[in-house]
């Protein structure tokens, strides 16, 4: 799914993201609002992982859920 599709379906996707990464706050998701790089950064920050690992997790999520 490309970034524009993610932005368009953000409300539906937001719940799935919250299930996948429970440490993300509602405020994090409001700020992310479909911005993939911001989401990757927040996952990196909340879970203490490197950027590449966070990106891989998001890519796997996209393939699996979207």
Gaussian input, Z-matrix of N, CA and C with variables (Angstrom, degrees):
# hf/3-21g

backbone

0 1
 N
 C     1     B1
 C     2     B2     1     A1
 N     3     B3     2     A2     1     D1
 C     4     B4     3     A3     2     D2
 C     5     B5     4     A4     3     D3
 N     6     B6     5     A5     4     D4
 C     7     B7     6     A6     5     D5
 C     8     B8     7     A7     6     D6
 N     9     B9     8     A8     7     D7
 C    10    B10     9     A9     8     D8
 C    11    B11    10    A10     9     D9
 N    12    B12    11    A11    10    D10
 C    13    B13    12    A12    11    D11
 C    14    B14    13    A13    12    D12
 N    15    B15    14    A14    13    D13
 C    16    B16    15    A15    14    D14
 C    17    B17    16    A16    15    D15
 N    18    B18    17    A17    16    D16
 C    19    B19    18    A18    17    D17
 C    20    B20    19    A19    18    D18
 N    21    B21    20    A20    19    D19
 C    22    B22    21    A21    20    D20
 C    23    B23    22    A22    21    D21
 N    24    B24    23    A23    22    D22
 C    25    B25    24    A24    23    D23
 C    26    B26    25    A25    24    D24
 N    27    B27    26    A26    25    D25
 C    28    B28    27    A27    26    D26
 C    29    B29    28    A28    27    D27
 N    30    B30    29    A29    28    D28
 C    31    B31    30    A30    29    D29
 C    32    B32    31    A31    30    D30
 N    33    B33    32    A32    31    D31
 C    34    B34    33    A33    32    D32
 C    35    B35    34    A34    33    D33
 N    36    B36    35    A35    34    D34
 C    37    B37    36    A36    35    D35
 C    38    B38    37    A37    36    D36
 N    39    B39    38    A38    37    D37
 C    40    B40    39    A39    38    D38
 C    41    B41    40    A40    39    D39
 N    42    B42    41    A41    40    D40
 C    43    B43    42    A42    41    D41
 C    44    B44    43    A43    42    D42
 N    45    B45    44    A44    43    D43
 C    46    B46    45    A45    44    D44
 C    47    B47    46    A46    45    D45
 N    48    B48    47    A47    46    D46
 C    49    B49    48    A48    47    D47
 C    50    B50    49    A49    48    D48
 N    51    B51    50    A50    49    D49
 C    52    B52    51    A51    50    D50
 C    53    B53    52    A52    51    D51
 N    54    B54    53    A53    52    D52
 C    55    B55    54    A54    53    D53
 C    56    B56    55    A55    54    D54
 N    57    B57    56    A56    55    D55
 C    58    B58    57    A57    56    D56
 C    59    B59    58    A58    57    D57
 N    60    B60    59    A59    58    D58
 C    61    B61    60    A60    59    D59
 C    62    B62    61    A61    60    D60
 N    63    B63    62    A62    61    D61
 C    64    B64    63    A63    62    D62
 C    65    B65    64    A64    63    D63
 N    66    B66    65    A65    64    D64
 C    67    B67    66    A66    65    D65
 C    68    B68    67    A67    66    D66
 N    69    B69    68    A68    67    D67
 C    70    B70    69    A69    68    D68
 C    71    B71    70    A70    69    D69
 N    72    B72    71    A71    70    D70
 C    73    B73    72    A72    71    D71
 C    74    B74    73    A73    72    D72
 N    75    B75    74    A74    73    D73
 C    76    B76    75    A75    74    D74
 C    77    B77    76    A76    75    D75
 N    78    B78    77    A77    76    D76
 C    79    B79    78    A78    77    D77
 C    80    B80    79    A79    78    D78
 N    81    B81    80    A80    79    D79
 C    82    B82    81    A81    80    D80
 C    83    B83    82    A82    81    D81
 N    84    B84    83    A83    82    D82
 C    85    B85    84    A84    83    D83
 C    86    B86    85    A85    84    D84
 N    87    B87    86    A86    85    D85
 C    88    B88    87    A87    86    D86
 C    89    B89    88    A88    87    D87
 N    90    B90    89    A89    88    D88
 C    91    B91    90    A90    89    D89
 C    92    B92    91    A91    90    D90
 N    93    B93    92    A92    91    D91
 C    94    B94    93    A93    92    D92
 C    95    B95    94    A94    93    D93
 N    96    B96    95    A95    94    D94
 C    97    B97    96    A96    95    D95
 C    98    B98    97    A97    96    D96
 N    99    B99    98    A98    97    D97
 C   100   B100    99    A99    98    D98
 C   101   B101   100   A100    99    D99
 N   102   B102   101   A101   100   D100
 C   103   B103   102   A102   101   D101
 C   104   B104   103   A103   102   D102
 N   105   B105   104   A104   103   D103
 C   106   B106   105   A105   104   D104
 C   107   B107   106   A106   105   D105
 N   108   B108   107   A107   106   D106
 C   109   B109   108   A108   107   D107
 C   110   B110   109   A109   108   D108
 N   111   B111   110   A110   109   D109
 C   112   B112   111   A111   110   D110
 C   113   B113   112   A112   111   D111
 N   114   B114   113   A113   112   D112
 C   115   B115   114   A114   113   D113
 C   116   B116   115   A115   114   D114
 N   117   B117   116   A116   115   D115
 C   118   B118   117   A117   116   D116
 C   119   B119   118   A118   117   D117
 N   120   B120   119   A119   118   D118
 C   121   B121   120   A120   119   D119
 C   122   B122   121   A121   120   D120
 N   123   B123   122   A122   121   D121
 C   124   B124   123   A123   122   D122
 C   125   B125   124   A124   123   D123
 N   126   B126   125   A125   124   D124
 C   127   B127   126   A126   125   D125
 C   128   B128   127   A127   126   D126
 N   129   B129   128   A128   127   D127
 C   130   B130   129   A129   128   D128
 C   131   B131   130   A130   129   D129
 N   132   B132   131   A131   130   D130
 C   133   B133   132   A132   131   D131
 C   134   B134   133   A133   132   D132
 N   135   B135   134   A134   133   D133
 C   136   B136   135   A135   134   D134
 C   137   B137   136   A136   135   D135
 N   138   B138   137   A137   136   D136
 C   139   B139   138   A138   137   D137
 C   140   B140   139   A139   138   D138
 N   141   B141   140   A140   139   D139
 C   142   B142   141   A141   140   D140
 C   143   B143   142   A142   141   D141
 N   144   B144   143   A143   142   D142
 C   145   B145   144   A144   143   D143
 C   146   B146   145   A145   144   D144
 N   147   B147   146   A146   145   D145
 C   148   B148   147   A147   146   D146
 C   149   B149   148   A148   147   D147
 N   150   B150   149   A149   148   D148
 C   151   B151   150   A150   149   D149
 C   152   B152   151   A151   150   D150
 N   153   B153   152   A152   151   D151
 C   154   B154   153   A153   152   D152
 C   155   B155   154   A154   153   D153
 N   156   B156   155   A155   154   D154
 C   157   B157   156   A156   155   D155
 C   158   B158   157   A157   156   D156
 N   159   B159   158   A158   157   D157
 C   160   B160   159   A159   158   D158
 C   161   B161   160   A160   159   D159
 N   162   B162   161   A161   160   D160
 C   163   B163   162   A162   161   D161
 C   164   B164   163   A163   162   D162
 N   165   B165   164   A164   163   D163
 C   166   B166   165   A165   164   D164
 C   167   B167   166   A166   165   D165
 N   168   B168   167   A167   166   D166
 C   169   B169   168   A168   167   D167
 C   170   B170   169   A169   168   D168
 N   171   B171   170   A170   169   D169
 C   172   B172   171   A171   170   D170
 C   173   B173   172   A172   171   D171
 N   174   B174   173   A173   172   D172
 C   175   B175   174   A174   173   D173
 C   176   B176   175   A175   174   D174
 N   177   B177   176   A176   175   D175
 C   178   B178   177   A177   176   D176
 C   179   B179   178   A178   177   D177
 N   180   B180   179   A179   178   D178
 C   181   B181   180   A180   179   D179
 C   182   B182   181   A181   180   D180
 N   183   B183   182   A182   181   D181
 C   184   B184   183   A183   182   D182
 C   185   B185   184   A184   183   D183
 N   186   B186   185   A185   184   D184
 C   187   B187   186   A186   185   D185
 C   188   B188   187   A187   186   D186
 N   189   B189   188   A188   187   D187
 C   190   B190   189   A189   188   D188
 C   191   B191   190   A190   189   D189
 N   192   B192   191   A191   190   D190
 C   193   B193   192   A192   191   D191
 C   194   B194   193   A193   192   D192
 N   195   B195   194   A194   193   D193
 C   196   B196   195   A195   194   D194
 C   197   B197   196   A196   195   D195

   B1=1.4516
   B2=1.5269
   B3=1.3040
   B4=1.4499
   B5=1.5311
   B6=1.3244
   B7=1.4715
   B8=1.5226
   B9=1.3331
   B10=1.4598
   B11=1.5274
   B12=1.3173
   B13=1.4681
   B14=1.5263
   B15=1.3180
   B16=1.4609
   B17=1.5220
   B18=1.3133
   B19=1.4669
   B20=1.5155
   B21=1.3275
   B22=1.4495
   B23=1.5179
   B24=1.3098
   B25=1.4670
   B26=1.5235
   B27=1.3192
   B28=1.4584
   B29=1.5243
   B30=1.3186
   B31=1.4668
   B32=1.5217
   B33=1.3211
   B34=1.4563
   B35=1.5267
   B36=1.3000
   B37=1.4624
   B38=1.5254
   B39=1.3154
   B40=1.4710
   B41=1.5268
   B42=1.3180
   B43=1.4563
   B44=1.5175
   B45=1.3238
   B46=1.4584
   B47=1.5213
   B48=1.3211
   B49=1.4660
   B50=1.5241
   B51=1.3079
   B52=1.4756
   B53=1.5289
   B54=1.3374
   B55=1.4676
   B56=1.5192
   B57=1.3188
   B58=1.4639
   B59=1.5251
   B60=1.3284
   B61=1.4605
   B62=1.5273
   B63=1.3176
   B64=1.4615
   B65=1.5183
   B66=1.3196
   B67=1.4681
   B68=1.5267
   B69=1.3170
   B70=1.4636
   B71=1.5225
   B72=1.3010
   B73=1.4618
   B74=1.5336
   B75=1.3152
   B76=1.4647
   B77=1.5261
   B78=1.3284
   B79=1.4670
   B80=1.5315
   B81=1.3409
   B82=1.4690
   B83=1.5199
   B84=1.3254
   B85=1.4593
   B86=1.5237
   B87=1.3186
   B88=1.4614
   B89=1.5310
   B90=1.3144
   B91=1.4683
   B92=1.5284
   B93=1.3291
   B94=1.4648
   B95=1.5285
   B96=1.3178
   B97=1.4758
   B98=1.5209
   B99=1.3361
   B100=1.4579
   B101=1.5094
   B102=1.3165
   B103=1.4670
   B104=1.5224
   B105=1.2900
   B106=1.4625
   B107=1.5330
   B108=1.3183
   B109=1.4686
   B110=1.5303
   B111=1.3164
   B112=1.4709
   B113=1.5244
   B114=1.3282
   B115=1.4626
   B116=1.5251
   B117=1.3168
   B118=1.4655
   B119=1.5216
   B120=1.3141
   B121=1.4641
   B122=1.5192
   B123=1.3179
   B124=1.4706
   B125=1.5182
   B126=1.3242
   B127=1.4690
   B128=1.5272
   B129=1.3198
   B130=1.4620
   B131=1.5267
   B132=1.3095
   B133=1.4610
   B134=1.5280
   B135=1.3110
   B136=1.4739
   B137=1.5254
   B138=1.3338
   B139=1.4642
   B140=1.5217
   B141=1.3288
   B142=1.4640
   B143=1.5160
   B144=1.3284
   B145=1.4587
   B146=1.5258
   B147=1.3414
   B148=1.4638
   B149=1.5235
   B150=1.3075
   B151=1.4627
   B152=1.5288
   B153=1.3339
   B154=1.4585
   B155=1.5292
   B156=1.3159
   B157=1.4566
   B158=1.5296
   B159=1.3264
   B160=1.4650
   B161=1.5240
   B162=1.3191
   B163=1.4621
   B164=1.5248
   B165=1.3213
   B166=1.4668
   B167=1.5250
   B168=1.3297
   B169=1.4580
   B170=1.5252
   B171=1.3152
   B172=1.4678
   B173=1.5290
   B174=1.3200
   B175=1.4565
   B176=1.5280
   B177=1.3317
   B178=1.4585
   B179=1.5284
   B180=1.3212
   B181=1.4700
   B182=1.5302
   B183=1.3199
   B184=1.4567
   B185=1.5259
   B186=1.3153
   B187=1.4689
   B188=1.5161
   B189=1.3175
   B190=1.4656
   B191=1.5166
   B192=1.3093
   B193=1.4651
   B194=1.5101
   B195=1.2943
   B196=1.4528
   B197=1.4882
   A1=107.69
   A2=115.42
   A3=118.49
   A4=110.73
   A5=117.14
   A6=120.77
   A7=114.38
   A8=117.70
   A9=119.93
   A10=111.13
   A11=117.33
   A12=121.07
   A13=110.01
   A14=116.95
   A15=121.02
   A16=109.48
   A17=116.99
   A18=120.09
   A19=110.65
   A20=116.96
   A21=121.17
   A22=113.79
   A23=116.74
   A24=122.21
   A25=112.39
   A26=117.17
   A27=121.47
   A28=113.45
   A29=118.29
   A30=120.26
   A31=111.08
   A32=117.66
   A33=120.83
   A34=111.26
   A35=116.16
   A36=121.67
   A37=111.32
   A38=116.93
   A39=122.03
   A40=111.66
   A41=117.98
   A42=121.04
   A43=112.37
   A44=116.35
   A45=120.59
   A46=111.19
   A47=116.76
   A48=121.25
   A49=109.42
   A50=116.87
   A51=121.81
   A52=110.48
   A53=117.39
   A54=120.86
   A55=111.25
   A56=116.27
   A57=121.54
   A58=112.08
   A59=116.59
   A60=122.32
   A61=108.83
   A62=116.22
   A63=122.67
   A64=115.23
   A65=117.37
   A66=119.59
   A67=112.47
   A68=117.02
   A69=119.70
   A70=108.62
   A71=115.81
   A72=120.35
   A73=109.91
   A74=114.69
   A75=119.19
   A76=110.28
   A77=116.34
   A78=120.38
   A79=111.39
   A80=116.43
   A81=120.03
   A82=110.17
   A83=115.40
   A84=119.85
   A85=112.16
   A86=116.64
   A87=119.71
   A88=109.04
   A89=116.53
   A90=120.34
   A91=111.23
   A92=117.07
   A93=120.75
   A94=110.82
   A95=117.22
   A96=124.84
   A97=113.43
   A98=115.89
   A99=120.20
   A100=115.91
   A101=118.23
   A102=121.48
   A103=108.67
   A104=115.26
   A105=122.85
   A106=112.66
   A107=117.61
   A108=120.48
   A109=111.37
   A110=116.85
   A111=119.95
   A112=109.44
   A113=116.63
   A114=121.30
   A115=110.63
   A116=116.66
   A117=120.82
   A118=110.31
   A119=117.49
   A120=121.42
   A121=112.44
   A122=117.09
   A123=120.38
   A124=111.43
   A125=117.20
   A126=120.64
   A127=108.90
   A128=116.09
   A129=121.53
   A130=110.20
   A131=116.67
   A132=122.31
   A133=112.04
   A134=117.47
   A135=121.49
   A136=112.71
   A137=116.84
   A138=120.19
   A139=113.78
   A140=117.22
   A141=120.66
   A142=113.59
   A143=116.49
   A144=121.14
   A145=108.55
   A146=115.53
   A147=117.72
   A148=110.61
   A149=115.51
   A150=121.55
   A151=112.01
   A152=117.00
   A153=120.11
   A154=111.45
   A155=116.51
   A156=120.29
   A157=110.66
   A158=116.71
   A159=120.65
   A160=110.36
   A161=116.93
   A162=121.40
   A163=110.42
   A164=117.51
   A165=121.36
   A166=110.81
   A167=117.12
   A168=120.52
   A169=110.68
   A170=117.07
   A171=120.75
   A172=109.99
   A173=117.60
   A174=120.53
   A175=111.24
   A176=117.37
   A177=121.01
   A178=110.68
   A179=116.37
   A180=121.38
   A181=110.35
   A182=115.96
   A183=120.49
   A184=111.28
   A185=116.45
   A186=120.25
   A187=111.96
   A188=115.63
   A189=121.57
   A190=112.63
   A191=117.79
   A192=122.36
   A193=114.35
   A194=116.67
   A195=118.77
   A196=108.70
   D1=132.14
   D2=-177.92
   D3=-83.91
   D4=166.01
   D5=-175.75
   D6=-55.59
   D7=-35.88
   D8=-179.77
   D9=-67.99
   D10=-36.99
   D11=177.39
   D12=-67.10
   D13=-38.78
   D14=178.63
   D15=-62.82
   D16=-45.79
   D17=178.78
   D18=-60.59
   D19=-41.40
   D20=-178.17
   D21=-67.56
   D22=-29.67
   D23=-178.13
   D24=-108.01
   D25=20.76
   D26=-171.56
   D27=-55.98
   D28=-42.28
   D29=-176.72
   D30=-61.57
   D31=-40.35
   D32=178.71
   D33=-71.85
   D34=-41.20
   D35=-176.73
   D36=-70.49
   D37=-32.85
   D38=-176.48
   D39=-54.99
   D40=-42.21
   D41=179.06
   D42=-64.25
   D43=-39.25
   D44=178.30
   D45=-67.84
   D46=-37.25
   D47=177.61
   D48=-64.14
   D49=-42.78
   D50=-179.91
   D51=-61.60
   D52=-38.02
   D53=176.99
   D54=-66.53
   D55=-40.96
   D56=-177.03
   D57=-71.83
   D58=-42.46
   D59=-176.92
   D60=-125.23
   D61=79.13
   D62=-175.12
   D63=-63.36
   D64=-18.03
   D65=179.48
   D66=-77.08
   D67=-12.82
   D68=177.61
   D69=-74.18
   D70=136.45
   D71=-179.57
   D72=-87.91
   D73=165.47
   D74=175.14
   D75=-60.25
   D76=-37.67
   D77=177.56
   D78=-62.48
   D79=-39.61
   D80=176.74
   D81=-58.09
   D82=-44.85
   D83=-177.14
   D84=-70.41
   D85=-34.08
   D86=175.77
   D87=-64.84
   D88=-43.97
   D89=179.59
   D90=-66.05
   D91=-38.16
   D92=-178.44
   D93=-65.93
   D94=-43.79
   D95=177.28
   D96=29.05
   D97=54.80
   D98=176.37
   D99=85.93
   D100=0.76
   D101=179.43
   D102=-90.05
   D103=104.23
   D104=-173.60
   D105=-58.40
   D106=-45.54
   D107=-177.82
   D108=-63.41
   D109=-37.87
   D110=177.78
   D111=-65.12
   D112=-43.38
   D113=178.90
   D114=-60.58
   D115=-45.39
   D116=178.12
   D117=-59.11
   D118=-43.69
   D119=178.79
   D120=-62.55
   D121=-40.49
   D122=179.49
   D123=-68.69
   D124=-39.05
   D125=176.81
   D126=-63.05
   D127=-43.71
   D128=177.72
   D129=-57.58
   D130=-47.34
   D131=-177.79
   D132=-66.34
   D133=-49.01
   D134=-174.67
   D135=-69.68
   D136=-32.16
   D137=-175.51
   D138=-104.70
   D139=-1.39
   D140=176.68
   D141=63.02
   D142=39.93
   D143=179.58
   D144=-116.28
   D145=166.59
   D146=-179.91
   D147=-80.55
   D148=165.92
   D149=-173.53
   D150=-62.23
   D151=-39.17
   D152=-179.70
   D153=-64.14
   D154=-41.01
   D155=178.78
   D156=-65.61
   D157=-42.10
   D158=177.98
   D159=-62.50
   D160=-42.17
   D161=178.56
   D162=-62.93
   D163=-42.78
   D164=178.62
   D165=-61.81
   D166=-40.13
   D167=178.33
   D168=-63.72
   D169=-42.97
   D170=179.69
   D171=-65.61
   D172=-41.91
   D173=178.45
   D174=-62.88
   D175=-41.60
   D176=177.15
   D177=-63.91
   D178=-40.68
   D179=177.43
   D180=-60.90
   D181=-44.81
   D182=-179.45
   D183=-60.87
   D184=-43.28
   D185=179.64
   D186=-66.56
   D187=-38.83
   D188=-176.39
   D189=-76.83
   D190=-43.67
   D191=-171.37
   D192=-99.38
   D193=-28.03
   D194=-172.05
   D195=-108.99

